[in-house]
Amino acid sequence: MKKYLFIIGVFILDTACNPYKNKQITIDNIQSMWLNIEKDKNLTESQKDFFHNLSLIYQGRDAYKEWLSEQSPNTNPNDFDRVILNQNDFNYVRNQIFTLLESNNLSYSLILSQIQSTDSMNKIYSNQLVTTYREIDSVCLILEKQDTSSLKYDRPKTLYGYCPFMDDNHPLYLKAEEIRINRDNNIKSAFPILIKIRNLQGELIVGF
């Protein structure tokens, strides 16, 4: 009980020291609030990235395109015209995002808290996946020794759960897929609006 009271106390203190967090997220204040978020040293990179993205979306397609080109300095900025939604579609998705935020009366503190929670949940499932990928790797090394073909297992430095000697319905593949499905379903169920906004953010880029 003391642990939860301490967490609540820290949350109240943090909100008191950063009054912008009490404000509702709107299209009218996103730019000024982003300046506060950017300077907040207590926030994680993923928390800042979410609101930086919102700020860029608010500024419009050209600002979004310029930011993307800055992330890829060796790419011609005009190439991103083929990657980002056209102006009308961009504005449509932009309006959907901010309508969703405003109609649900979401505060900055709530979304920041939800981002932190999703990161924690992701970490738990990522650890489970890494354990399963190690199992796949161990079994794959055994199967490679037993295999008489010229097929080889190029063991990656970072395991991602693939083995050329395993069937698609191998129990370990199914186990990894179950973890991924549980992760996605549980996070979506716990934070449906946040996930919907993230999906809308992803729709702005149609592919490379």
C-alpha positions in Angstrom: 0.0 0.0 0.0 2.8 2.4 0.9 4.4 1.7 -2.6 1.2 2.9 -4.4 0.9 5.9 -2.1 4.5 6.8 -3.0 3.8 6.5 -6.7 0.7 8.6 -6.5 2.6 11.2 -4.4 5.4 11.3 -7.1 2.8 11.7 -9.8 1.0 14.6 -8.0 4.3 16.3 -7.3 5.4 15.9 -10.9 2.2 17.3 -12.2 2.4 20.2 -9.8 5.9 21.0 -11.0 4.8 20.7 -14.6 1.4 22.3 -14.8 1.2 21.9 -18.6 0.5 18.2 -18.0 -2.9 19.0 -16.6 -4.0 20.6 -19.9 -6.2 18.9 -22.4 -4.5 18.0 -25.7 -5.8 20.3 -28.5 -4.8 21.3 -31.9 -4.5 24.9 -30.6 -2.0 24.1 -27.8 0.0 21.2 -29.2 2.8 23.4 -30.5 3.3 25.4 -27.3 3.0 22.3 -25.1 5.6 20.4 -27.2 8.1 23.1 -26.2 7.5 22.2 -22.6 7.7 18.5 -23.2 10.9 18.8 -25.2 12.6 20.5 -22.2 11.2 18.1 -19.6 14.2 15.9 -18.5 12.0 13.5 -16.7 10.4 12.2 -19.9 11.6 9.2 -21.9 12.5 9.4 -25.6 9.4 7.5 -26.6 7.2 10.0 -24.7 8.9 12.9 -26.4 8.8 11.2 -29.8 5.1 10.8 -29.7 4.4 14.5 -29.1 7.2 15.6 -31.4 5.3 13.6 -34.1 2.1 15.3 -33.1 3.7 18.7 -33.3 5.0 18.0 -36.8 1.6 16.7 -38.0 0.1 19.9 -36.7 2.6 22.0 -38.7 1.5 20.2 -41.8 2.7 18.1 -44.7 5.7 20.3 -45.7 7.1 20.3 -42.1 6.6 16.6 -41.8 8.4 16.0 -45.2 11.2 18.3 -44.1 11.7 16.4 -40.8 11.7 13.0 -42.7 14.3 14.3 -45.1 16.5 15.4 -42.1 16.4 11.9 -40.9 17.8 10.7 -44.2 20.3 13.3 -45.3 21.5 11.3 -48.2 18.0 11.2 -49.8 16.6 13.8 -52.1 13.9 15.7 -50.1 11.6 15.5 -53.1 11.6 11.7 -52.9 9.5 12.0 -49.8 6.6 13.3 -51.9 6.1 9.7 -53.0 6.3 8.5 -49.4 3.9 10.8 -47.6 0.2 11.0 -48.2 -0.9 13.7 -50.6 -2.0 17.0 -49.1 -5.7 16.3 -48.9 -5.2 12.8 -47.4 -2.6 14.2 -45.0 -5.0 16.9 -43.8 -7.8 14.3 -43.4 -5.7 12.0 -41.2 -4.4 15.1 -39.3 -7.9 16.1 -38.5 -8.8 12.6 -37.5 -6.0 12.5 -35.0 -6.8 15.8 -33.3 -10.5 15.1 -33.3 -9.9 11.8 -31.6 -7.7 13.5 -29.0 -10.1 16.4 -28.3 -13.3 14.4 -28.3 -12.0 12.2 -25.6 -10.7 15.0 -23.4 -7.3 13.5 -23.1 -4.7 15.4 -21.0 -1.0 15.4 -21.5 -0.4 13.6 -18.2 -2.7 10.8 -19.2 -1.1 10.1 -22.6 2.4 10.4 -21.1 1.4 7.9 -18.5 -0.1 5.5 -21.1 3.0 5.7 -23.2 5.1 4.8 -20.2 2.8 1.9 -19.5 2.9 0.6 -23.0 6.7 0.7 -23.0 6.7 -1.3 -19.8 4.3 -3.9 -21.3 6.3 -4.0 -24.5 9.5 -4.7 -22.4 7.8 -7.7 -20.7 6.7 -9.2 -23.9 10.1 -8.5 -25.6 11.8 -10.4 -22.9 9.5 -13.3 -23.5 10.2 -13.2 -27.2 14.0 -13.0 -26.7 13.8 -16.1 -24.5 11.8 -17.9 -27.3 14.2 -16.7 -30.0 17.0 -18.2 -28.0 15.1 -21.5 -27.8 14.7 -21.4 -31.6 18.4 -20.6 -32.0 19.4 -23.6 -29.9 17.1 -26.0 -31.7 18.3 -24.6 -35.1 21.9 -25.3 -34.3 21.0 -28.9 -33.5 18.9 -29.3 -36.7 21.7 -27.9 -38.7 24.1 -30.6 -37.5 21.5 -33.2 -38.4 20.7 -31.8 -41.8 22.4 -33.4 -44.8 21.6 -30.7 -47.4 23.8 -27.7 -48.3 21.5 -25.4 -46.4 23.2 -23.4 -43.7 22.0 -21.4 -40.7 23.5 -17.9 -40.8 23.3 -17.1 -37.1 22.4 -13.4 -36.7 24.1 -11.3 -34.0 20.6 -10.2 -32.9 18.2 -13.1 -32.8 14.8 -12.6 -34.5 13.4 -16.0 -34.3 14.1 -17.6 -37.7 15.5 -21.0 -38.6 15.6 -22.4 -42.2 15.2 -25.9 -40.9 11.9 -25.4 -39.1 8.4 -25.7 -40.5 6.1 -22.7 -40.4 4.0 -24.5 -37.8 6.8 -25.5 -35.5 5.8 -25.2 -31.8 8.4 -22.6 -31.1 7.2 -20.5 -34.0 3.7 -20.8 -32.8 4.8 -19.9 -29.3 6.5 -16.7 -30.6 3.4 -15.8 -32.6 1.2 -16.3 -29.6 3.4 -13.9 -27.5 3.2 -11.2 -30.3 -0.6 -11.6 -30.5 -1.0 -11.4 -26.8 1.2 -8.3 -26.7 -0.7 -6.5 -29.4 -4.2 -7.5 -28.1 -3.4 -6.6 -24.4 -1.9 -3.2 -25.2 -4.7 -2.4 -27.6 -7.3 -3.5 -25.0 -5.7 -1.4 -22.3 -5.0 1.7 -24.3 -7.3 1.7 -27.4 -7.2 5.4 -28.1 -3.5 5.7 -27.9 -3.0 2.8 -30.2 -5.5 4.2 -32.7 -3.7 7.5 -32.7 -0.3 5.7 -33.3 -1.9 3.8 -36.1 -3.2 7.0 -37.7 0.3 8.5 -37.4 1.6 5.5 -39.2 -0.9 6.0 -42.1 0.8 9.3 -43.0 3.6 7.3 -44.6 2.6 5.1 -47.4 5.9 3.3 -47.9 9.4 3.6 -49.4 
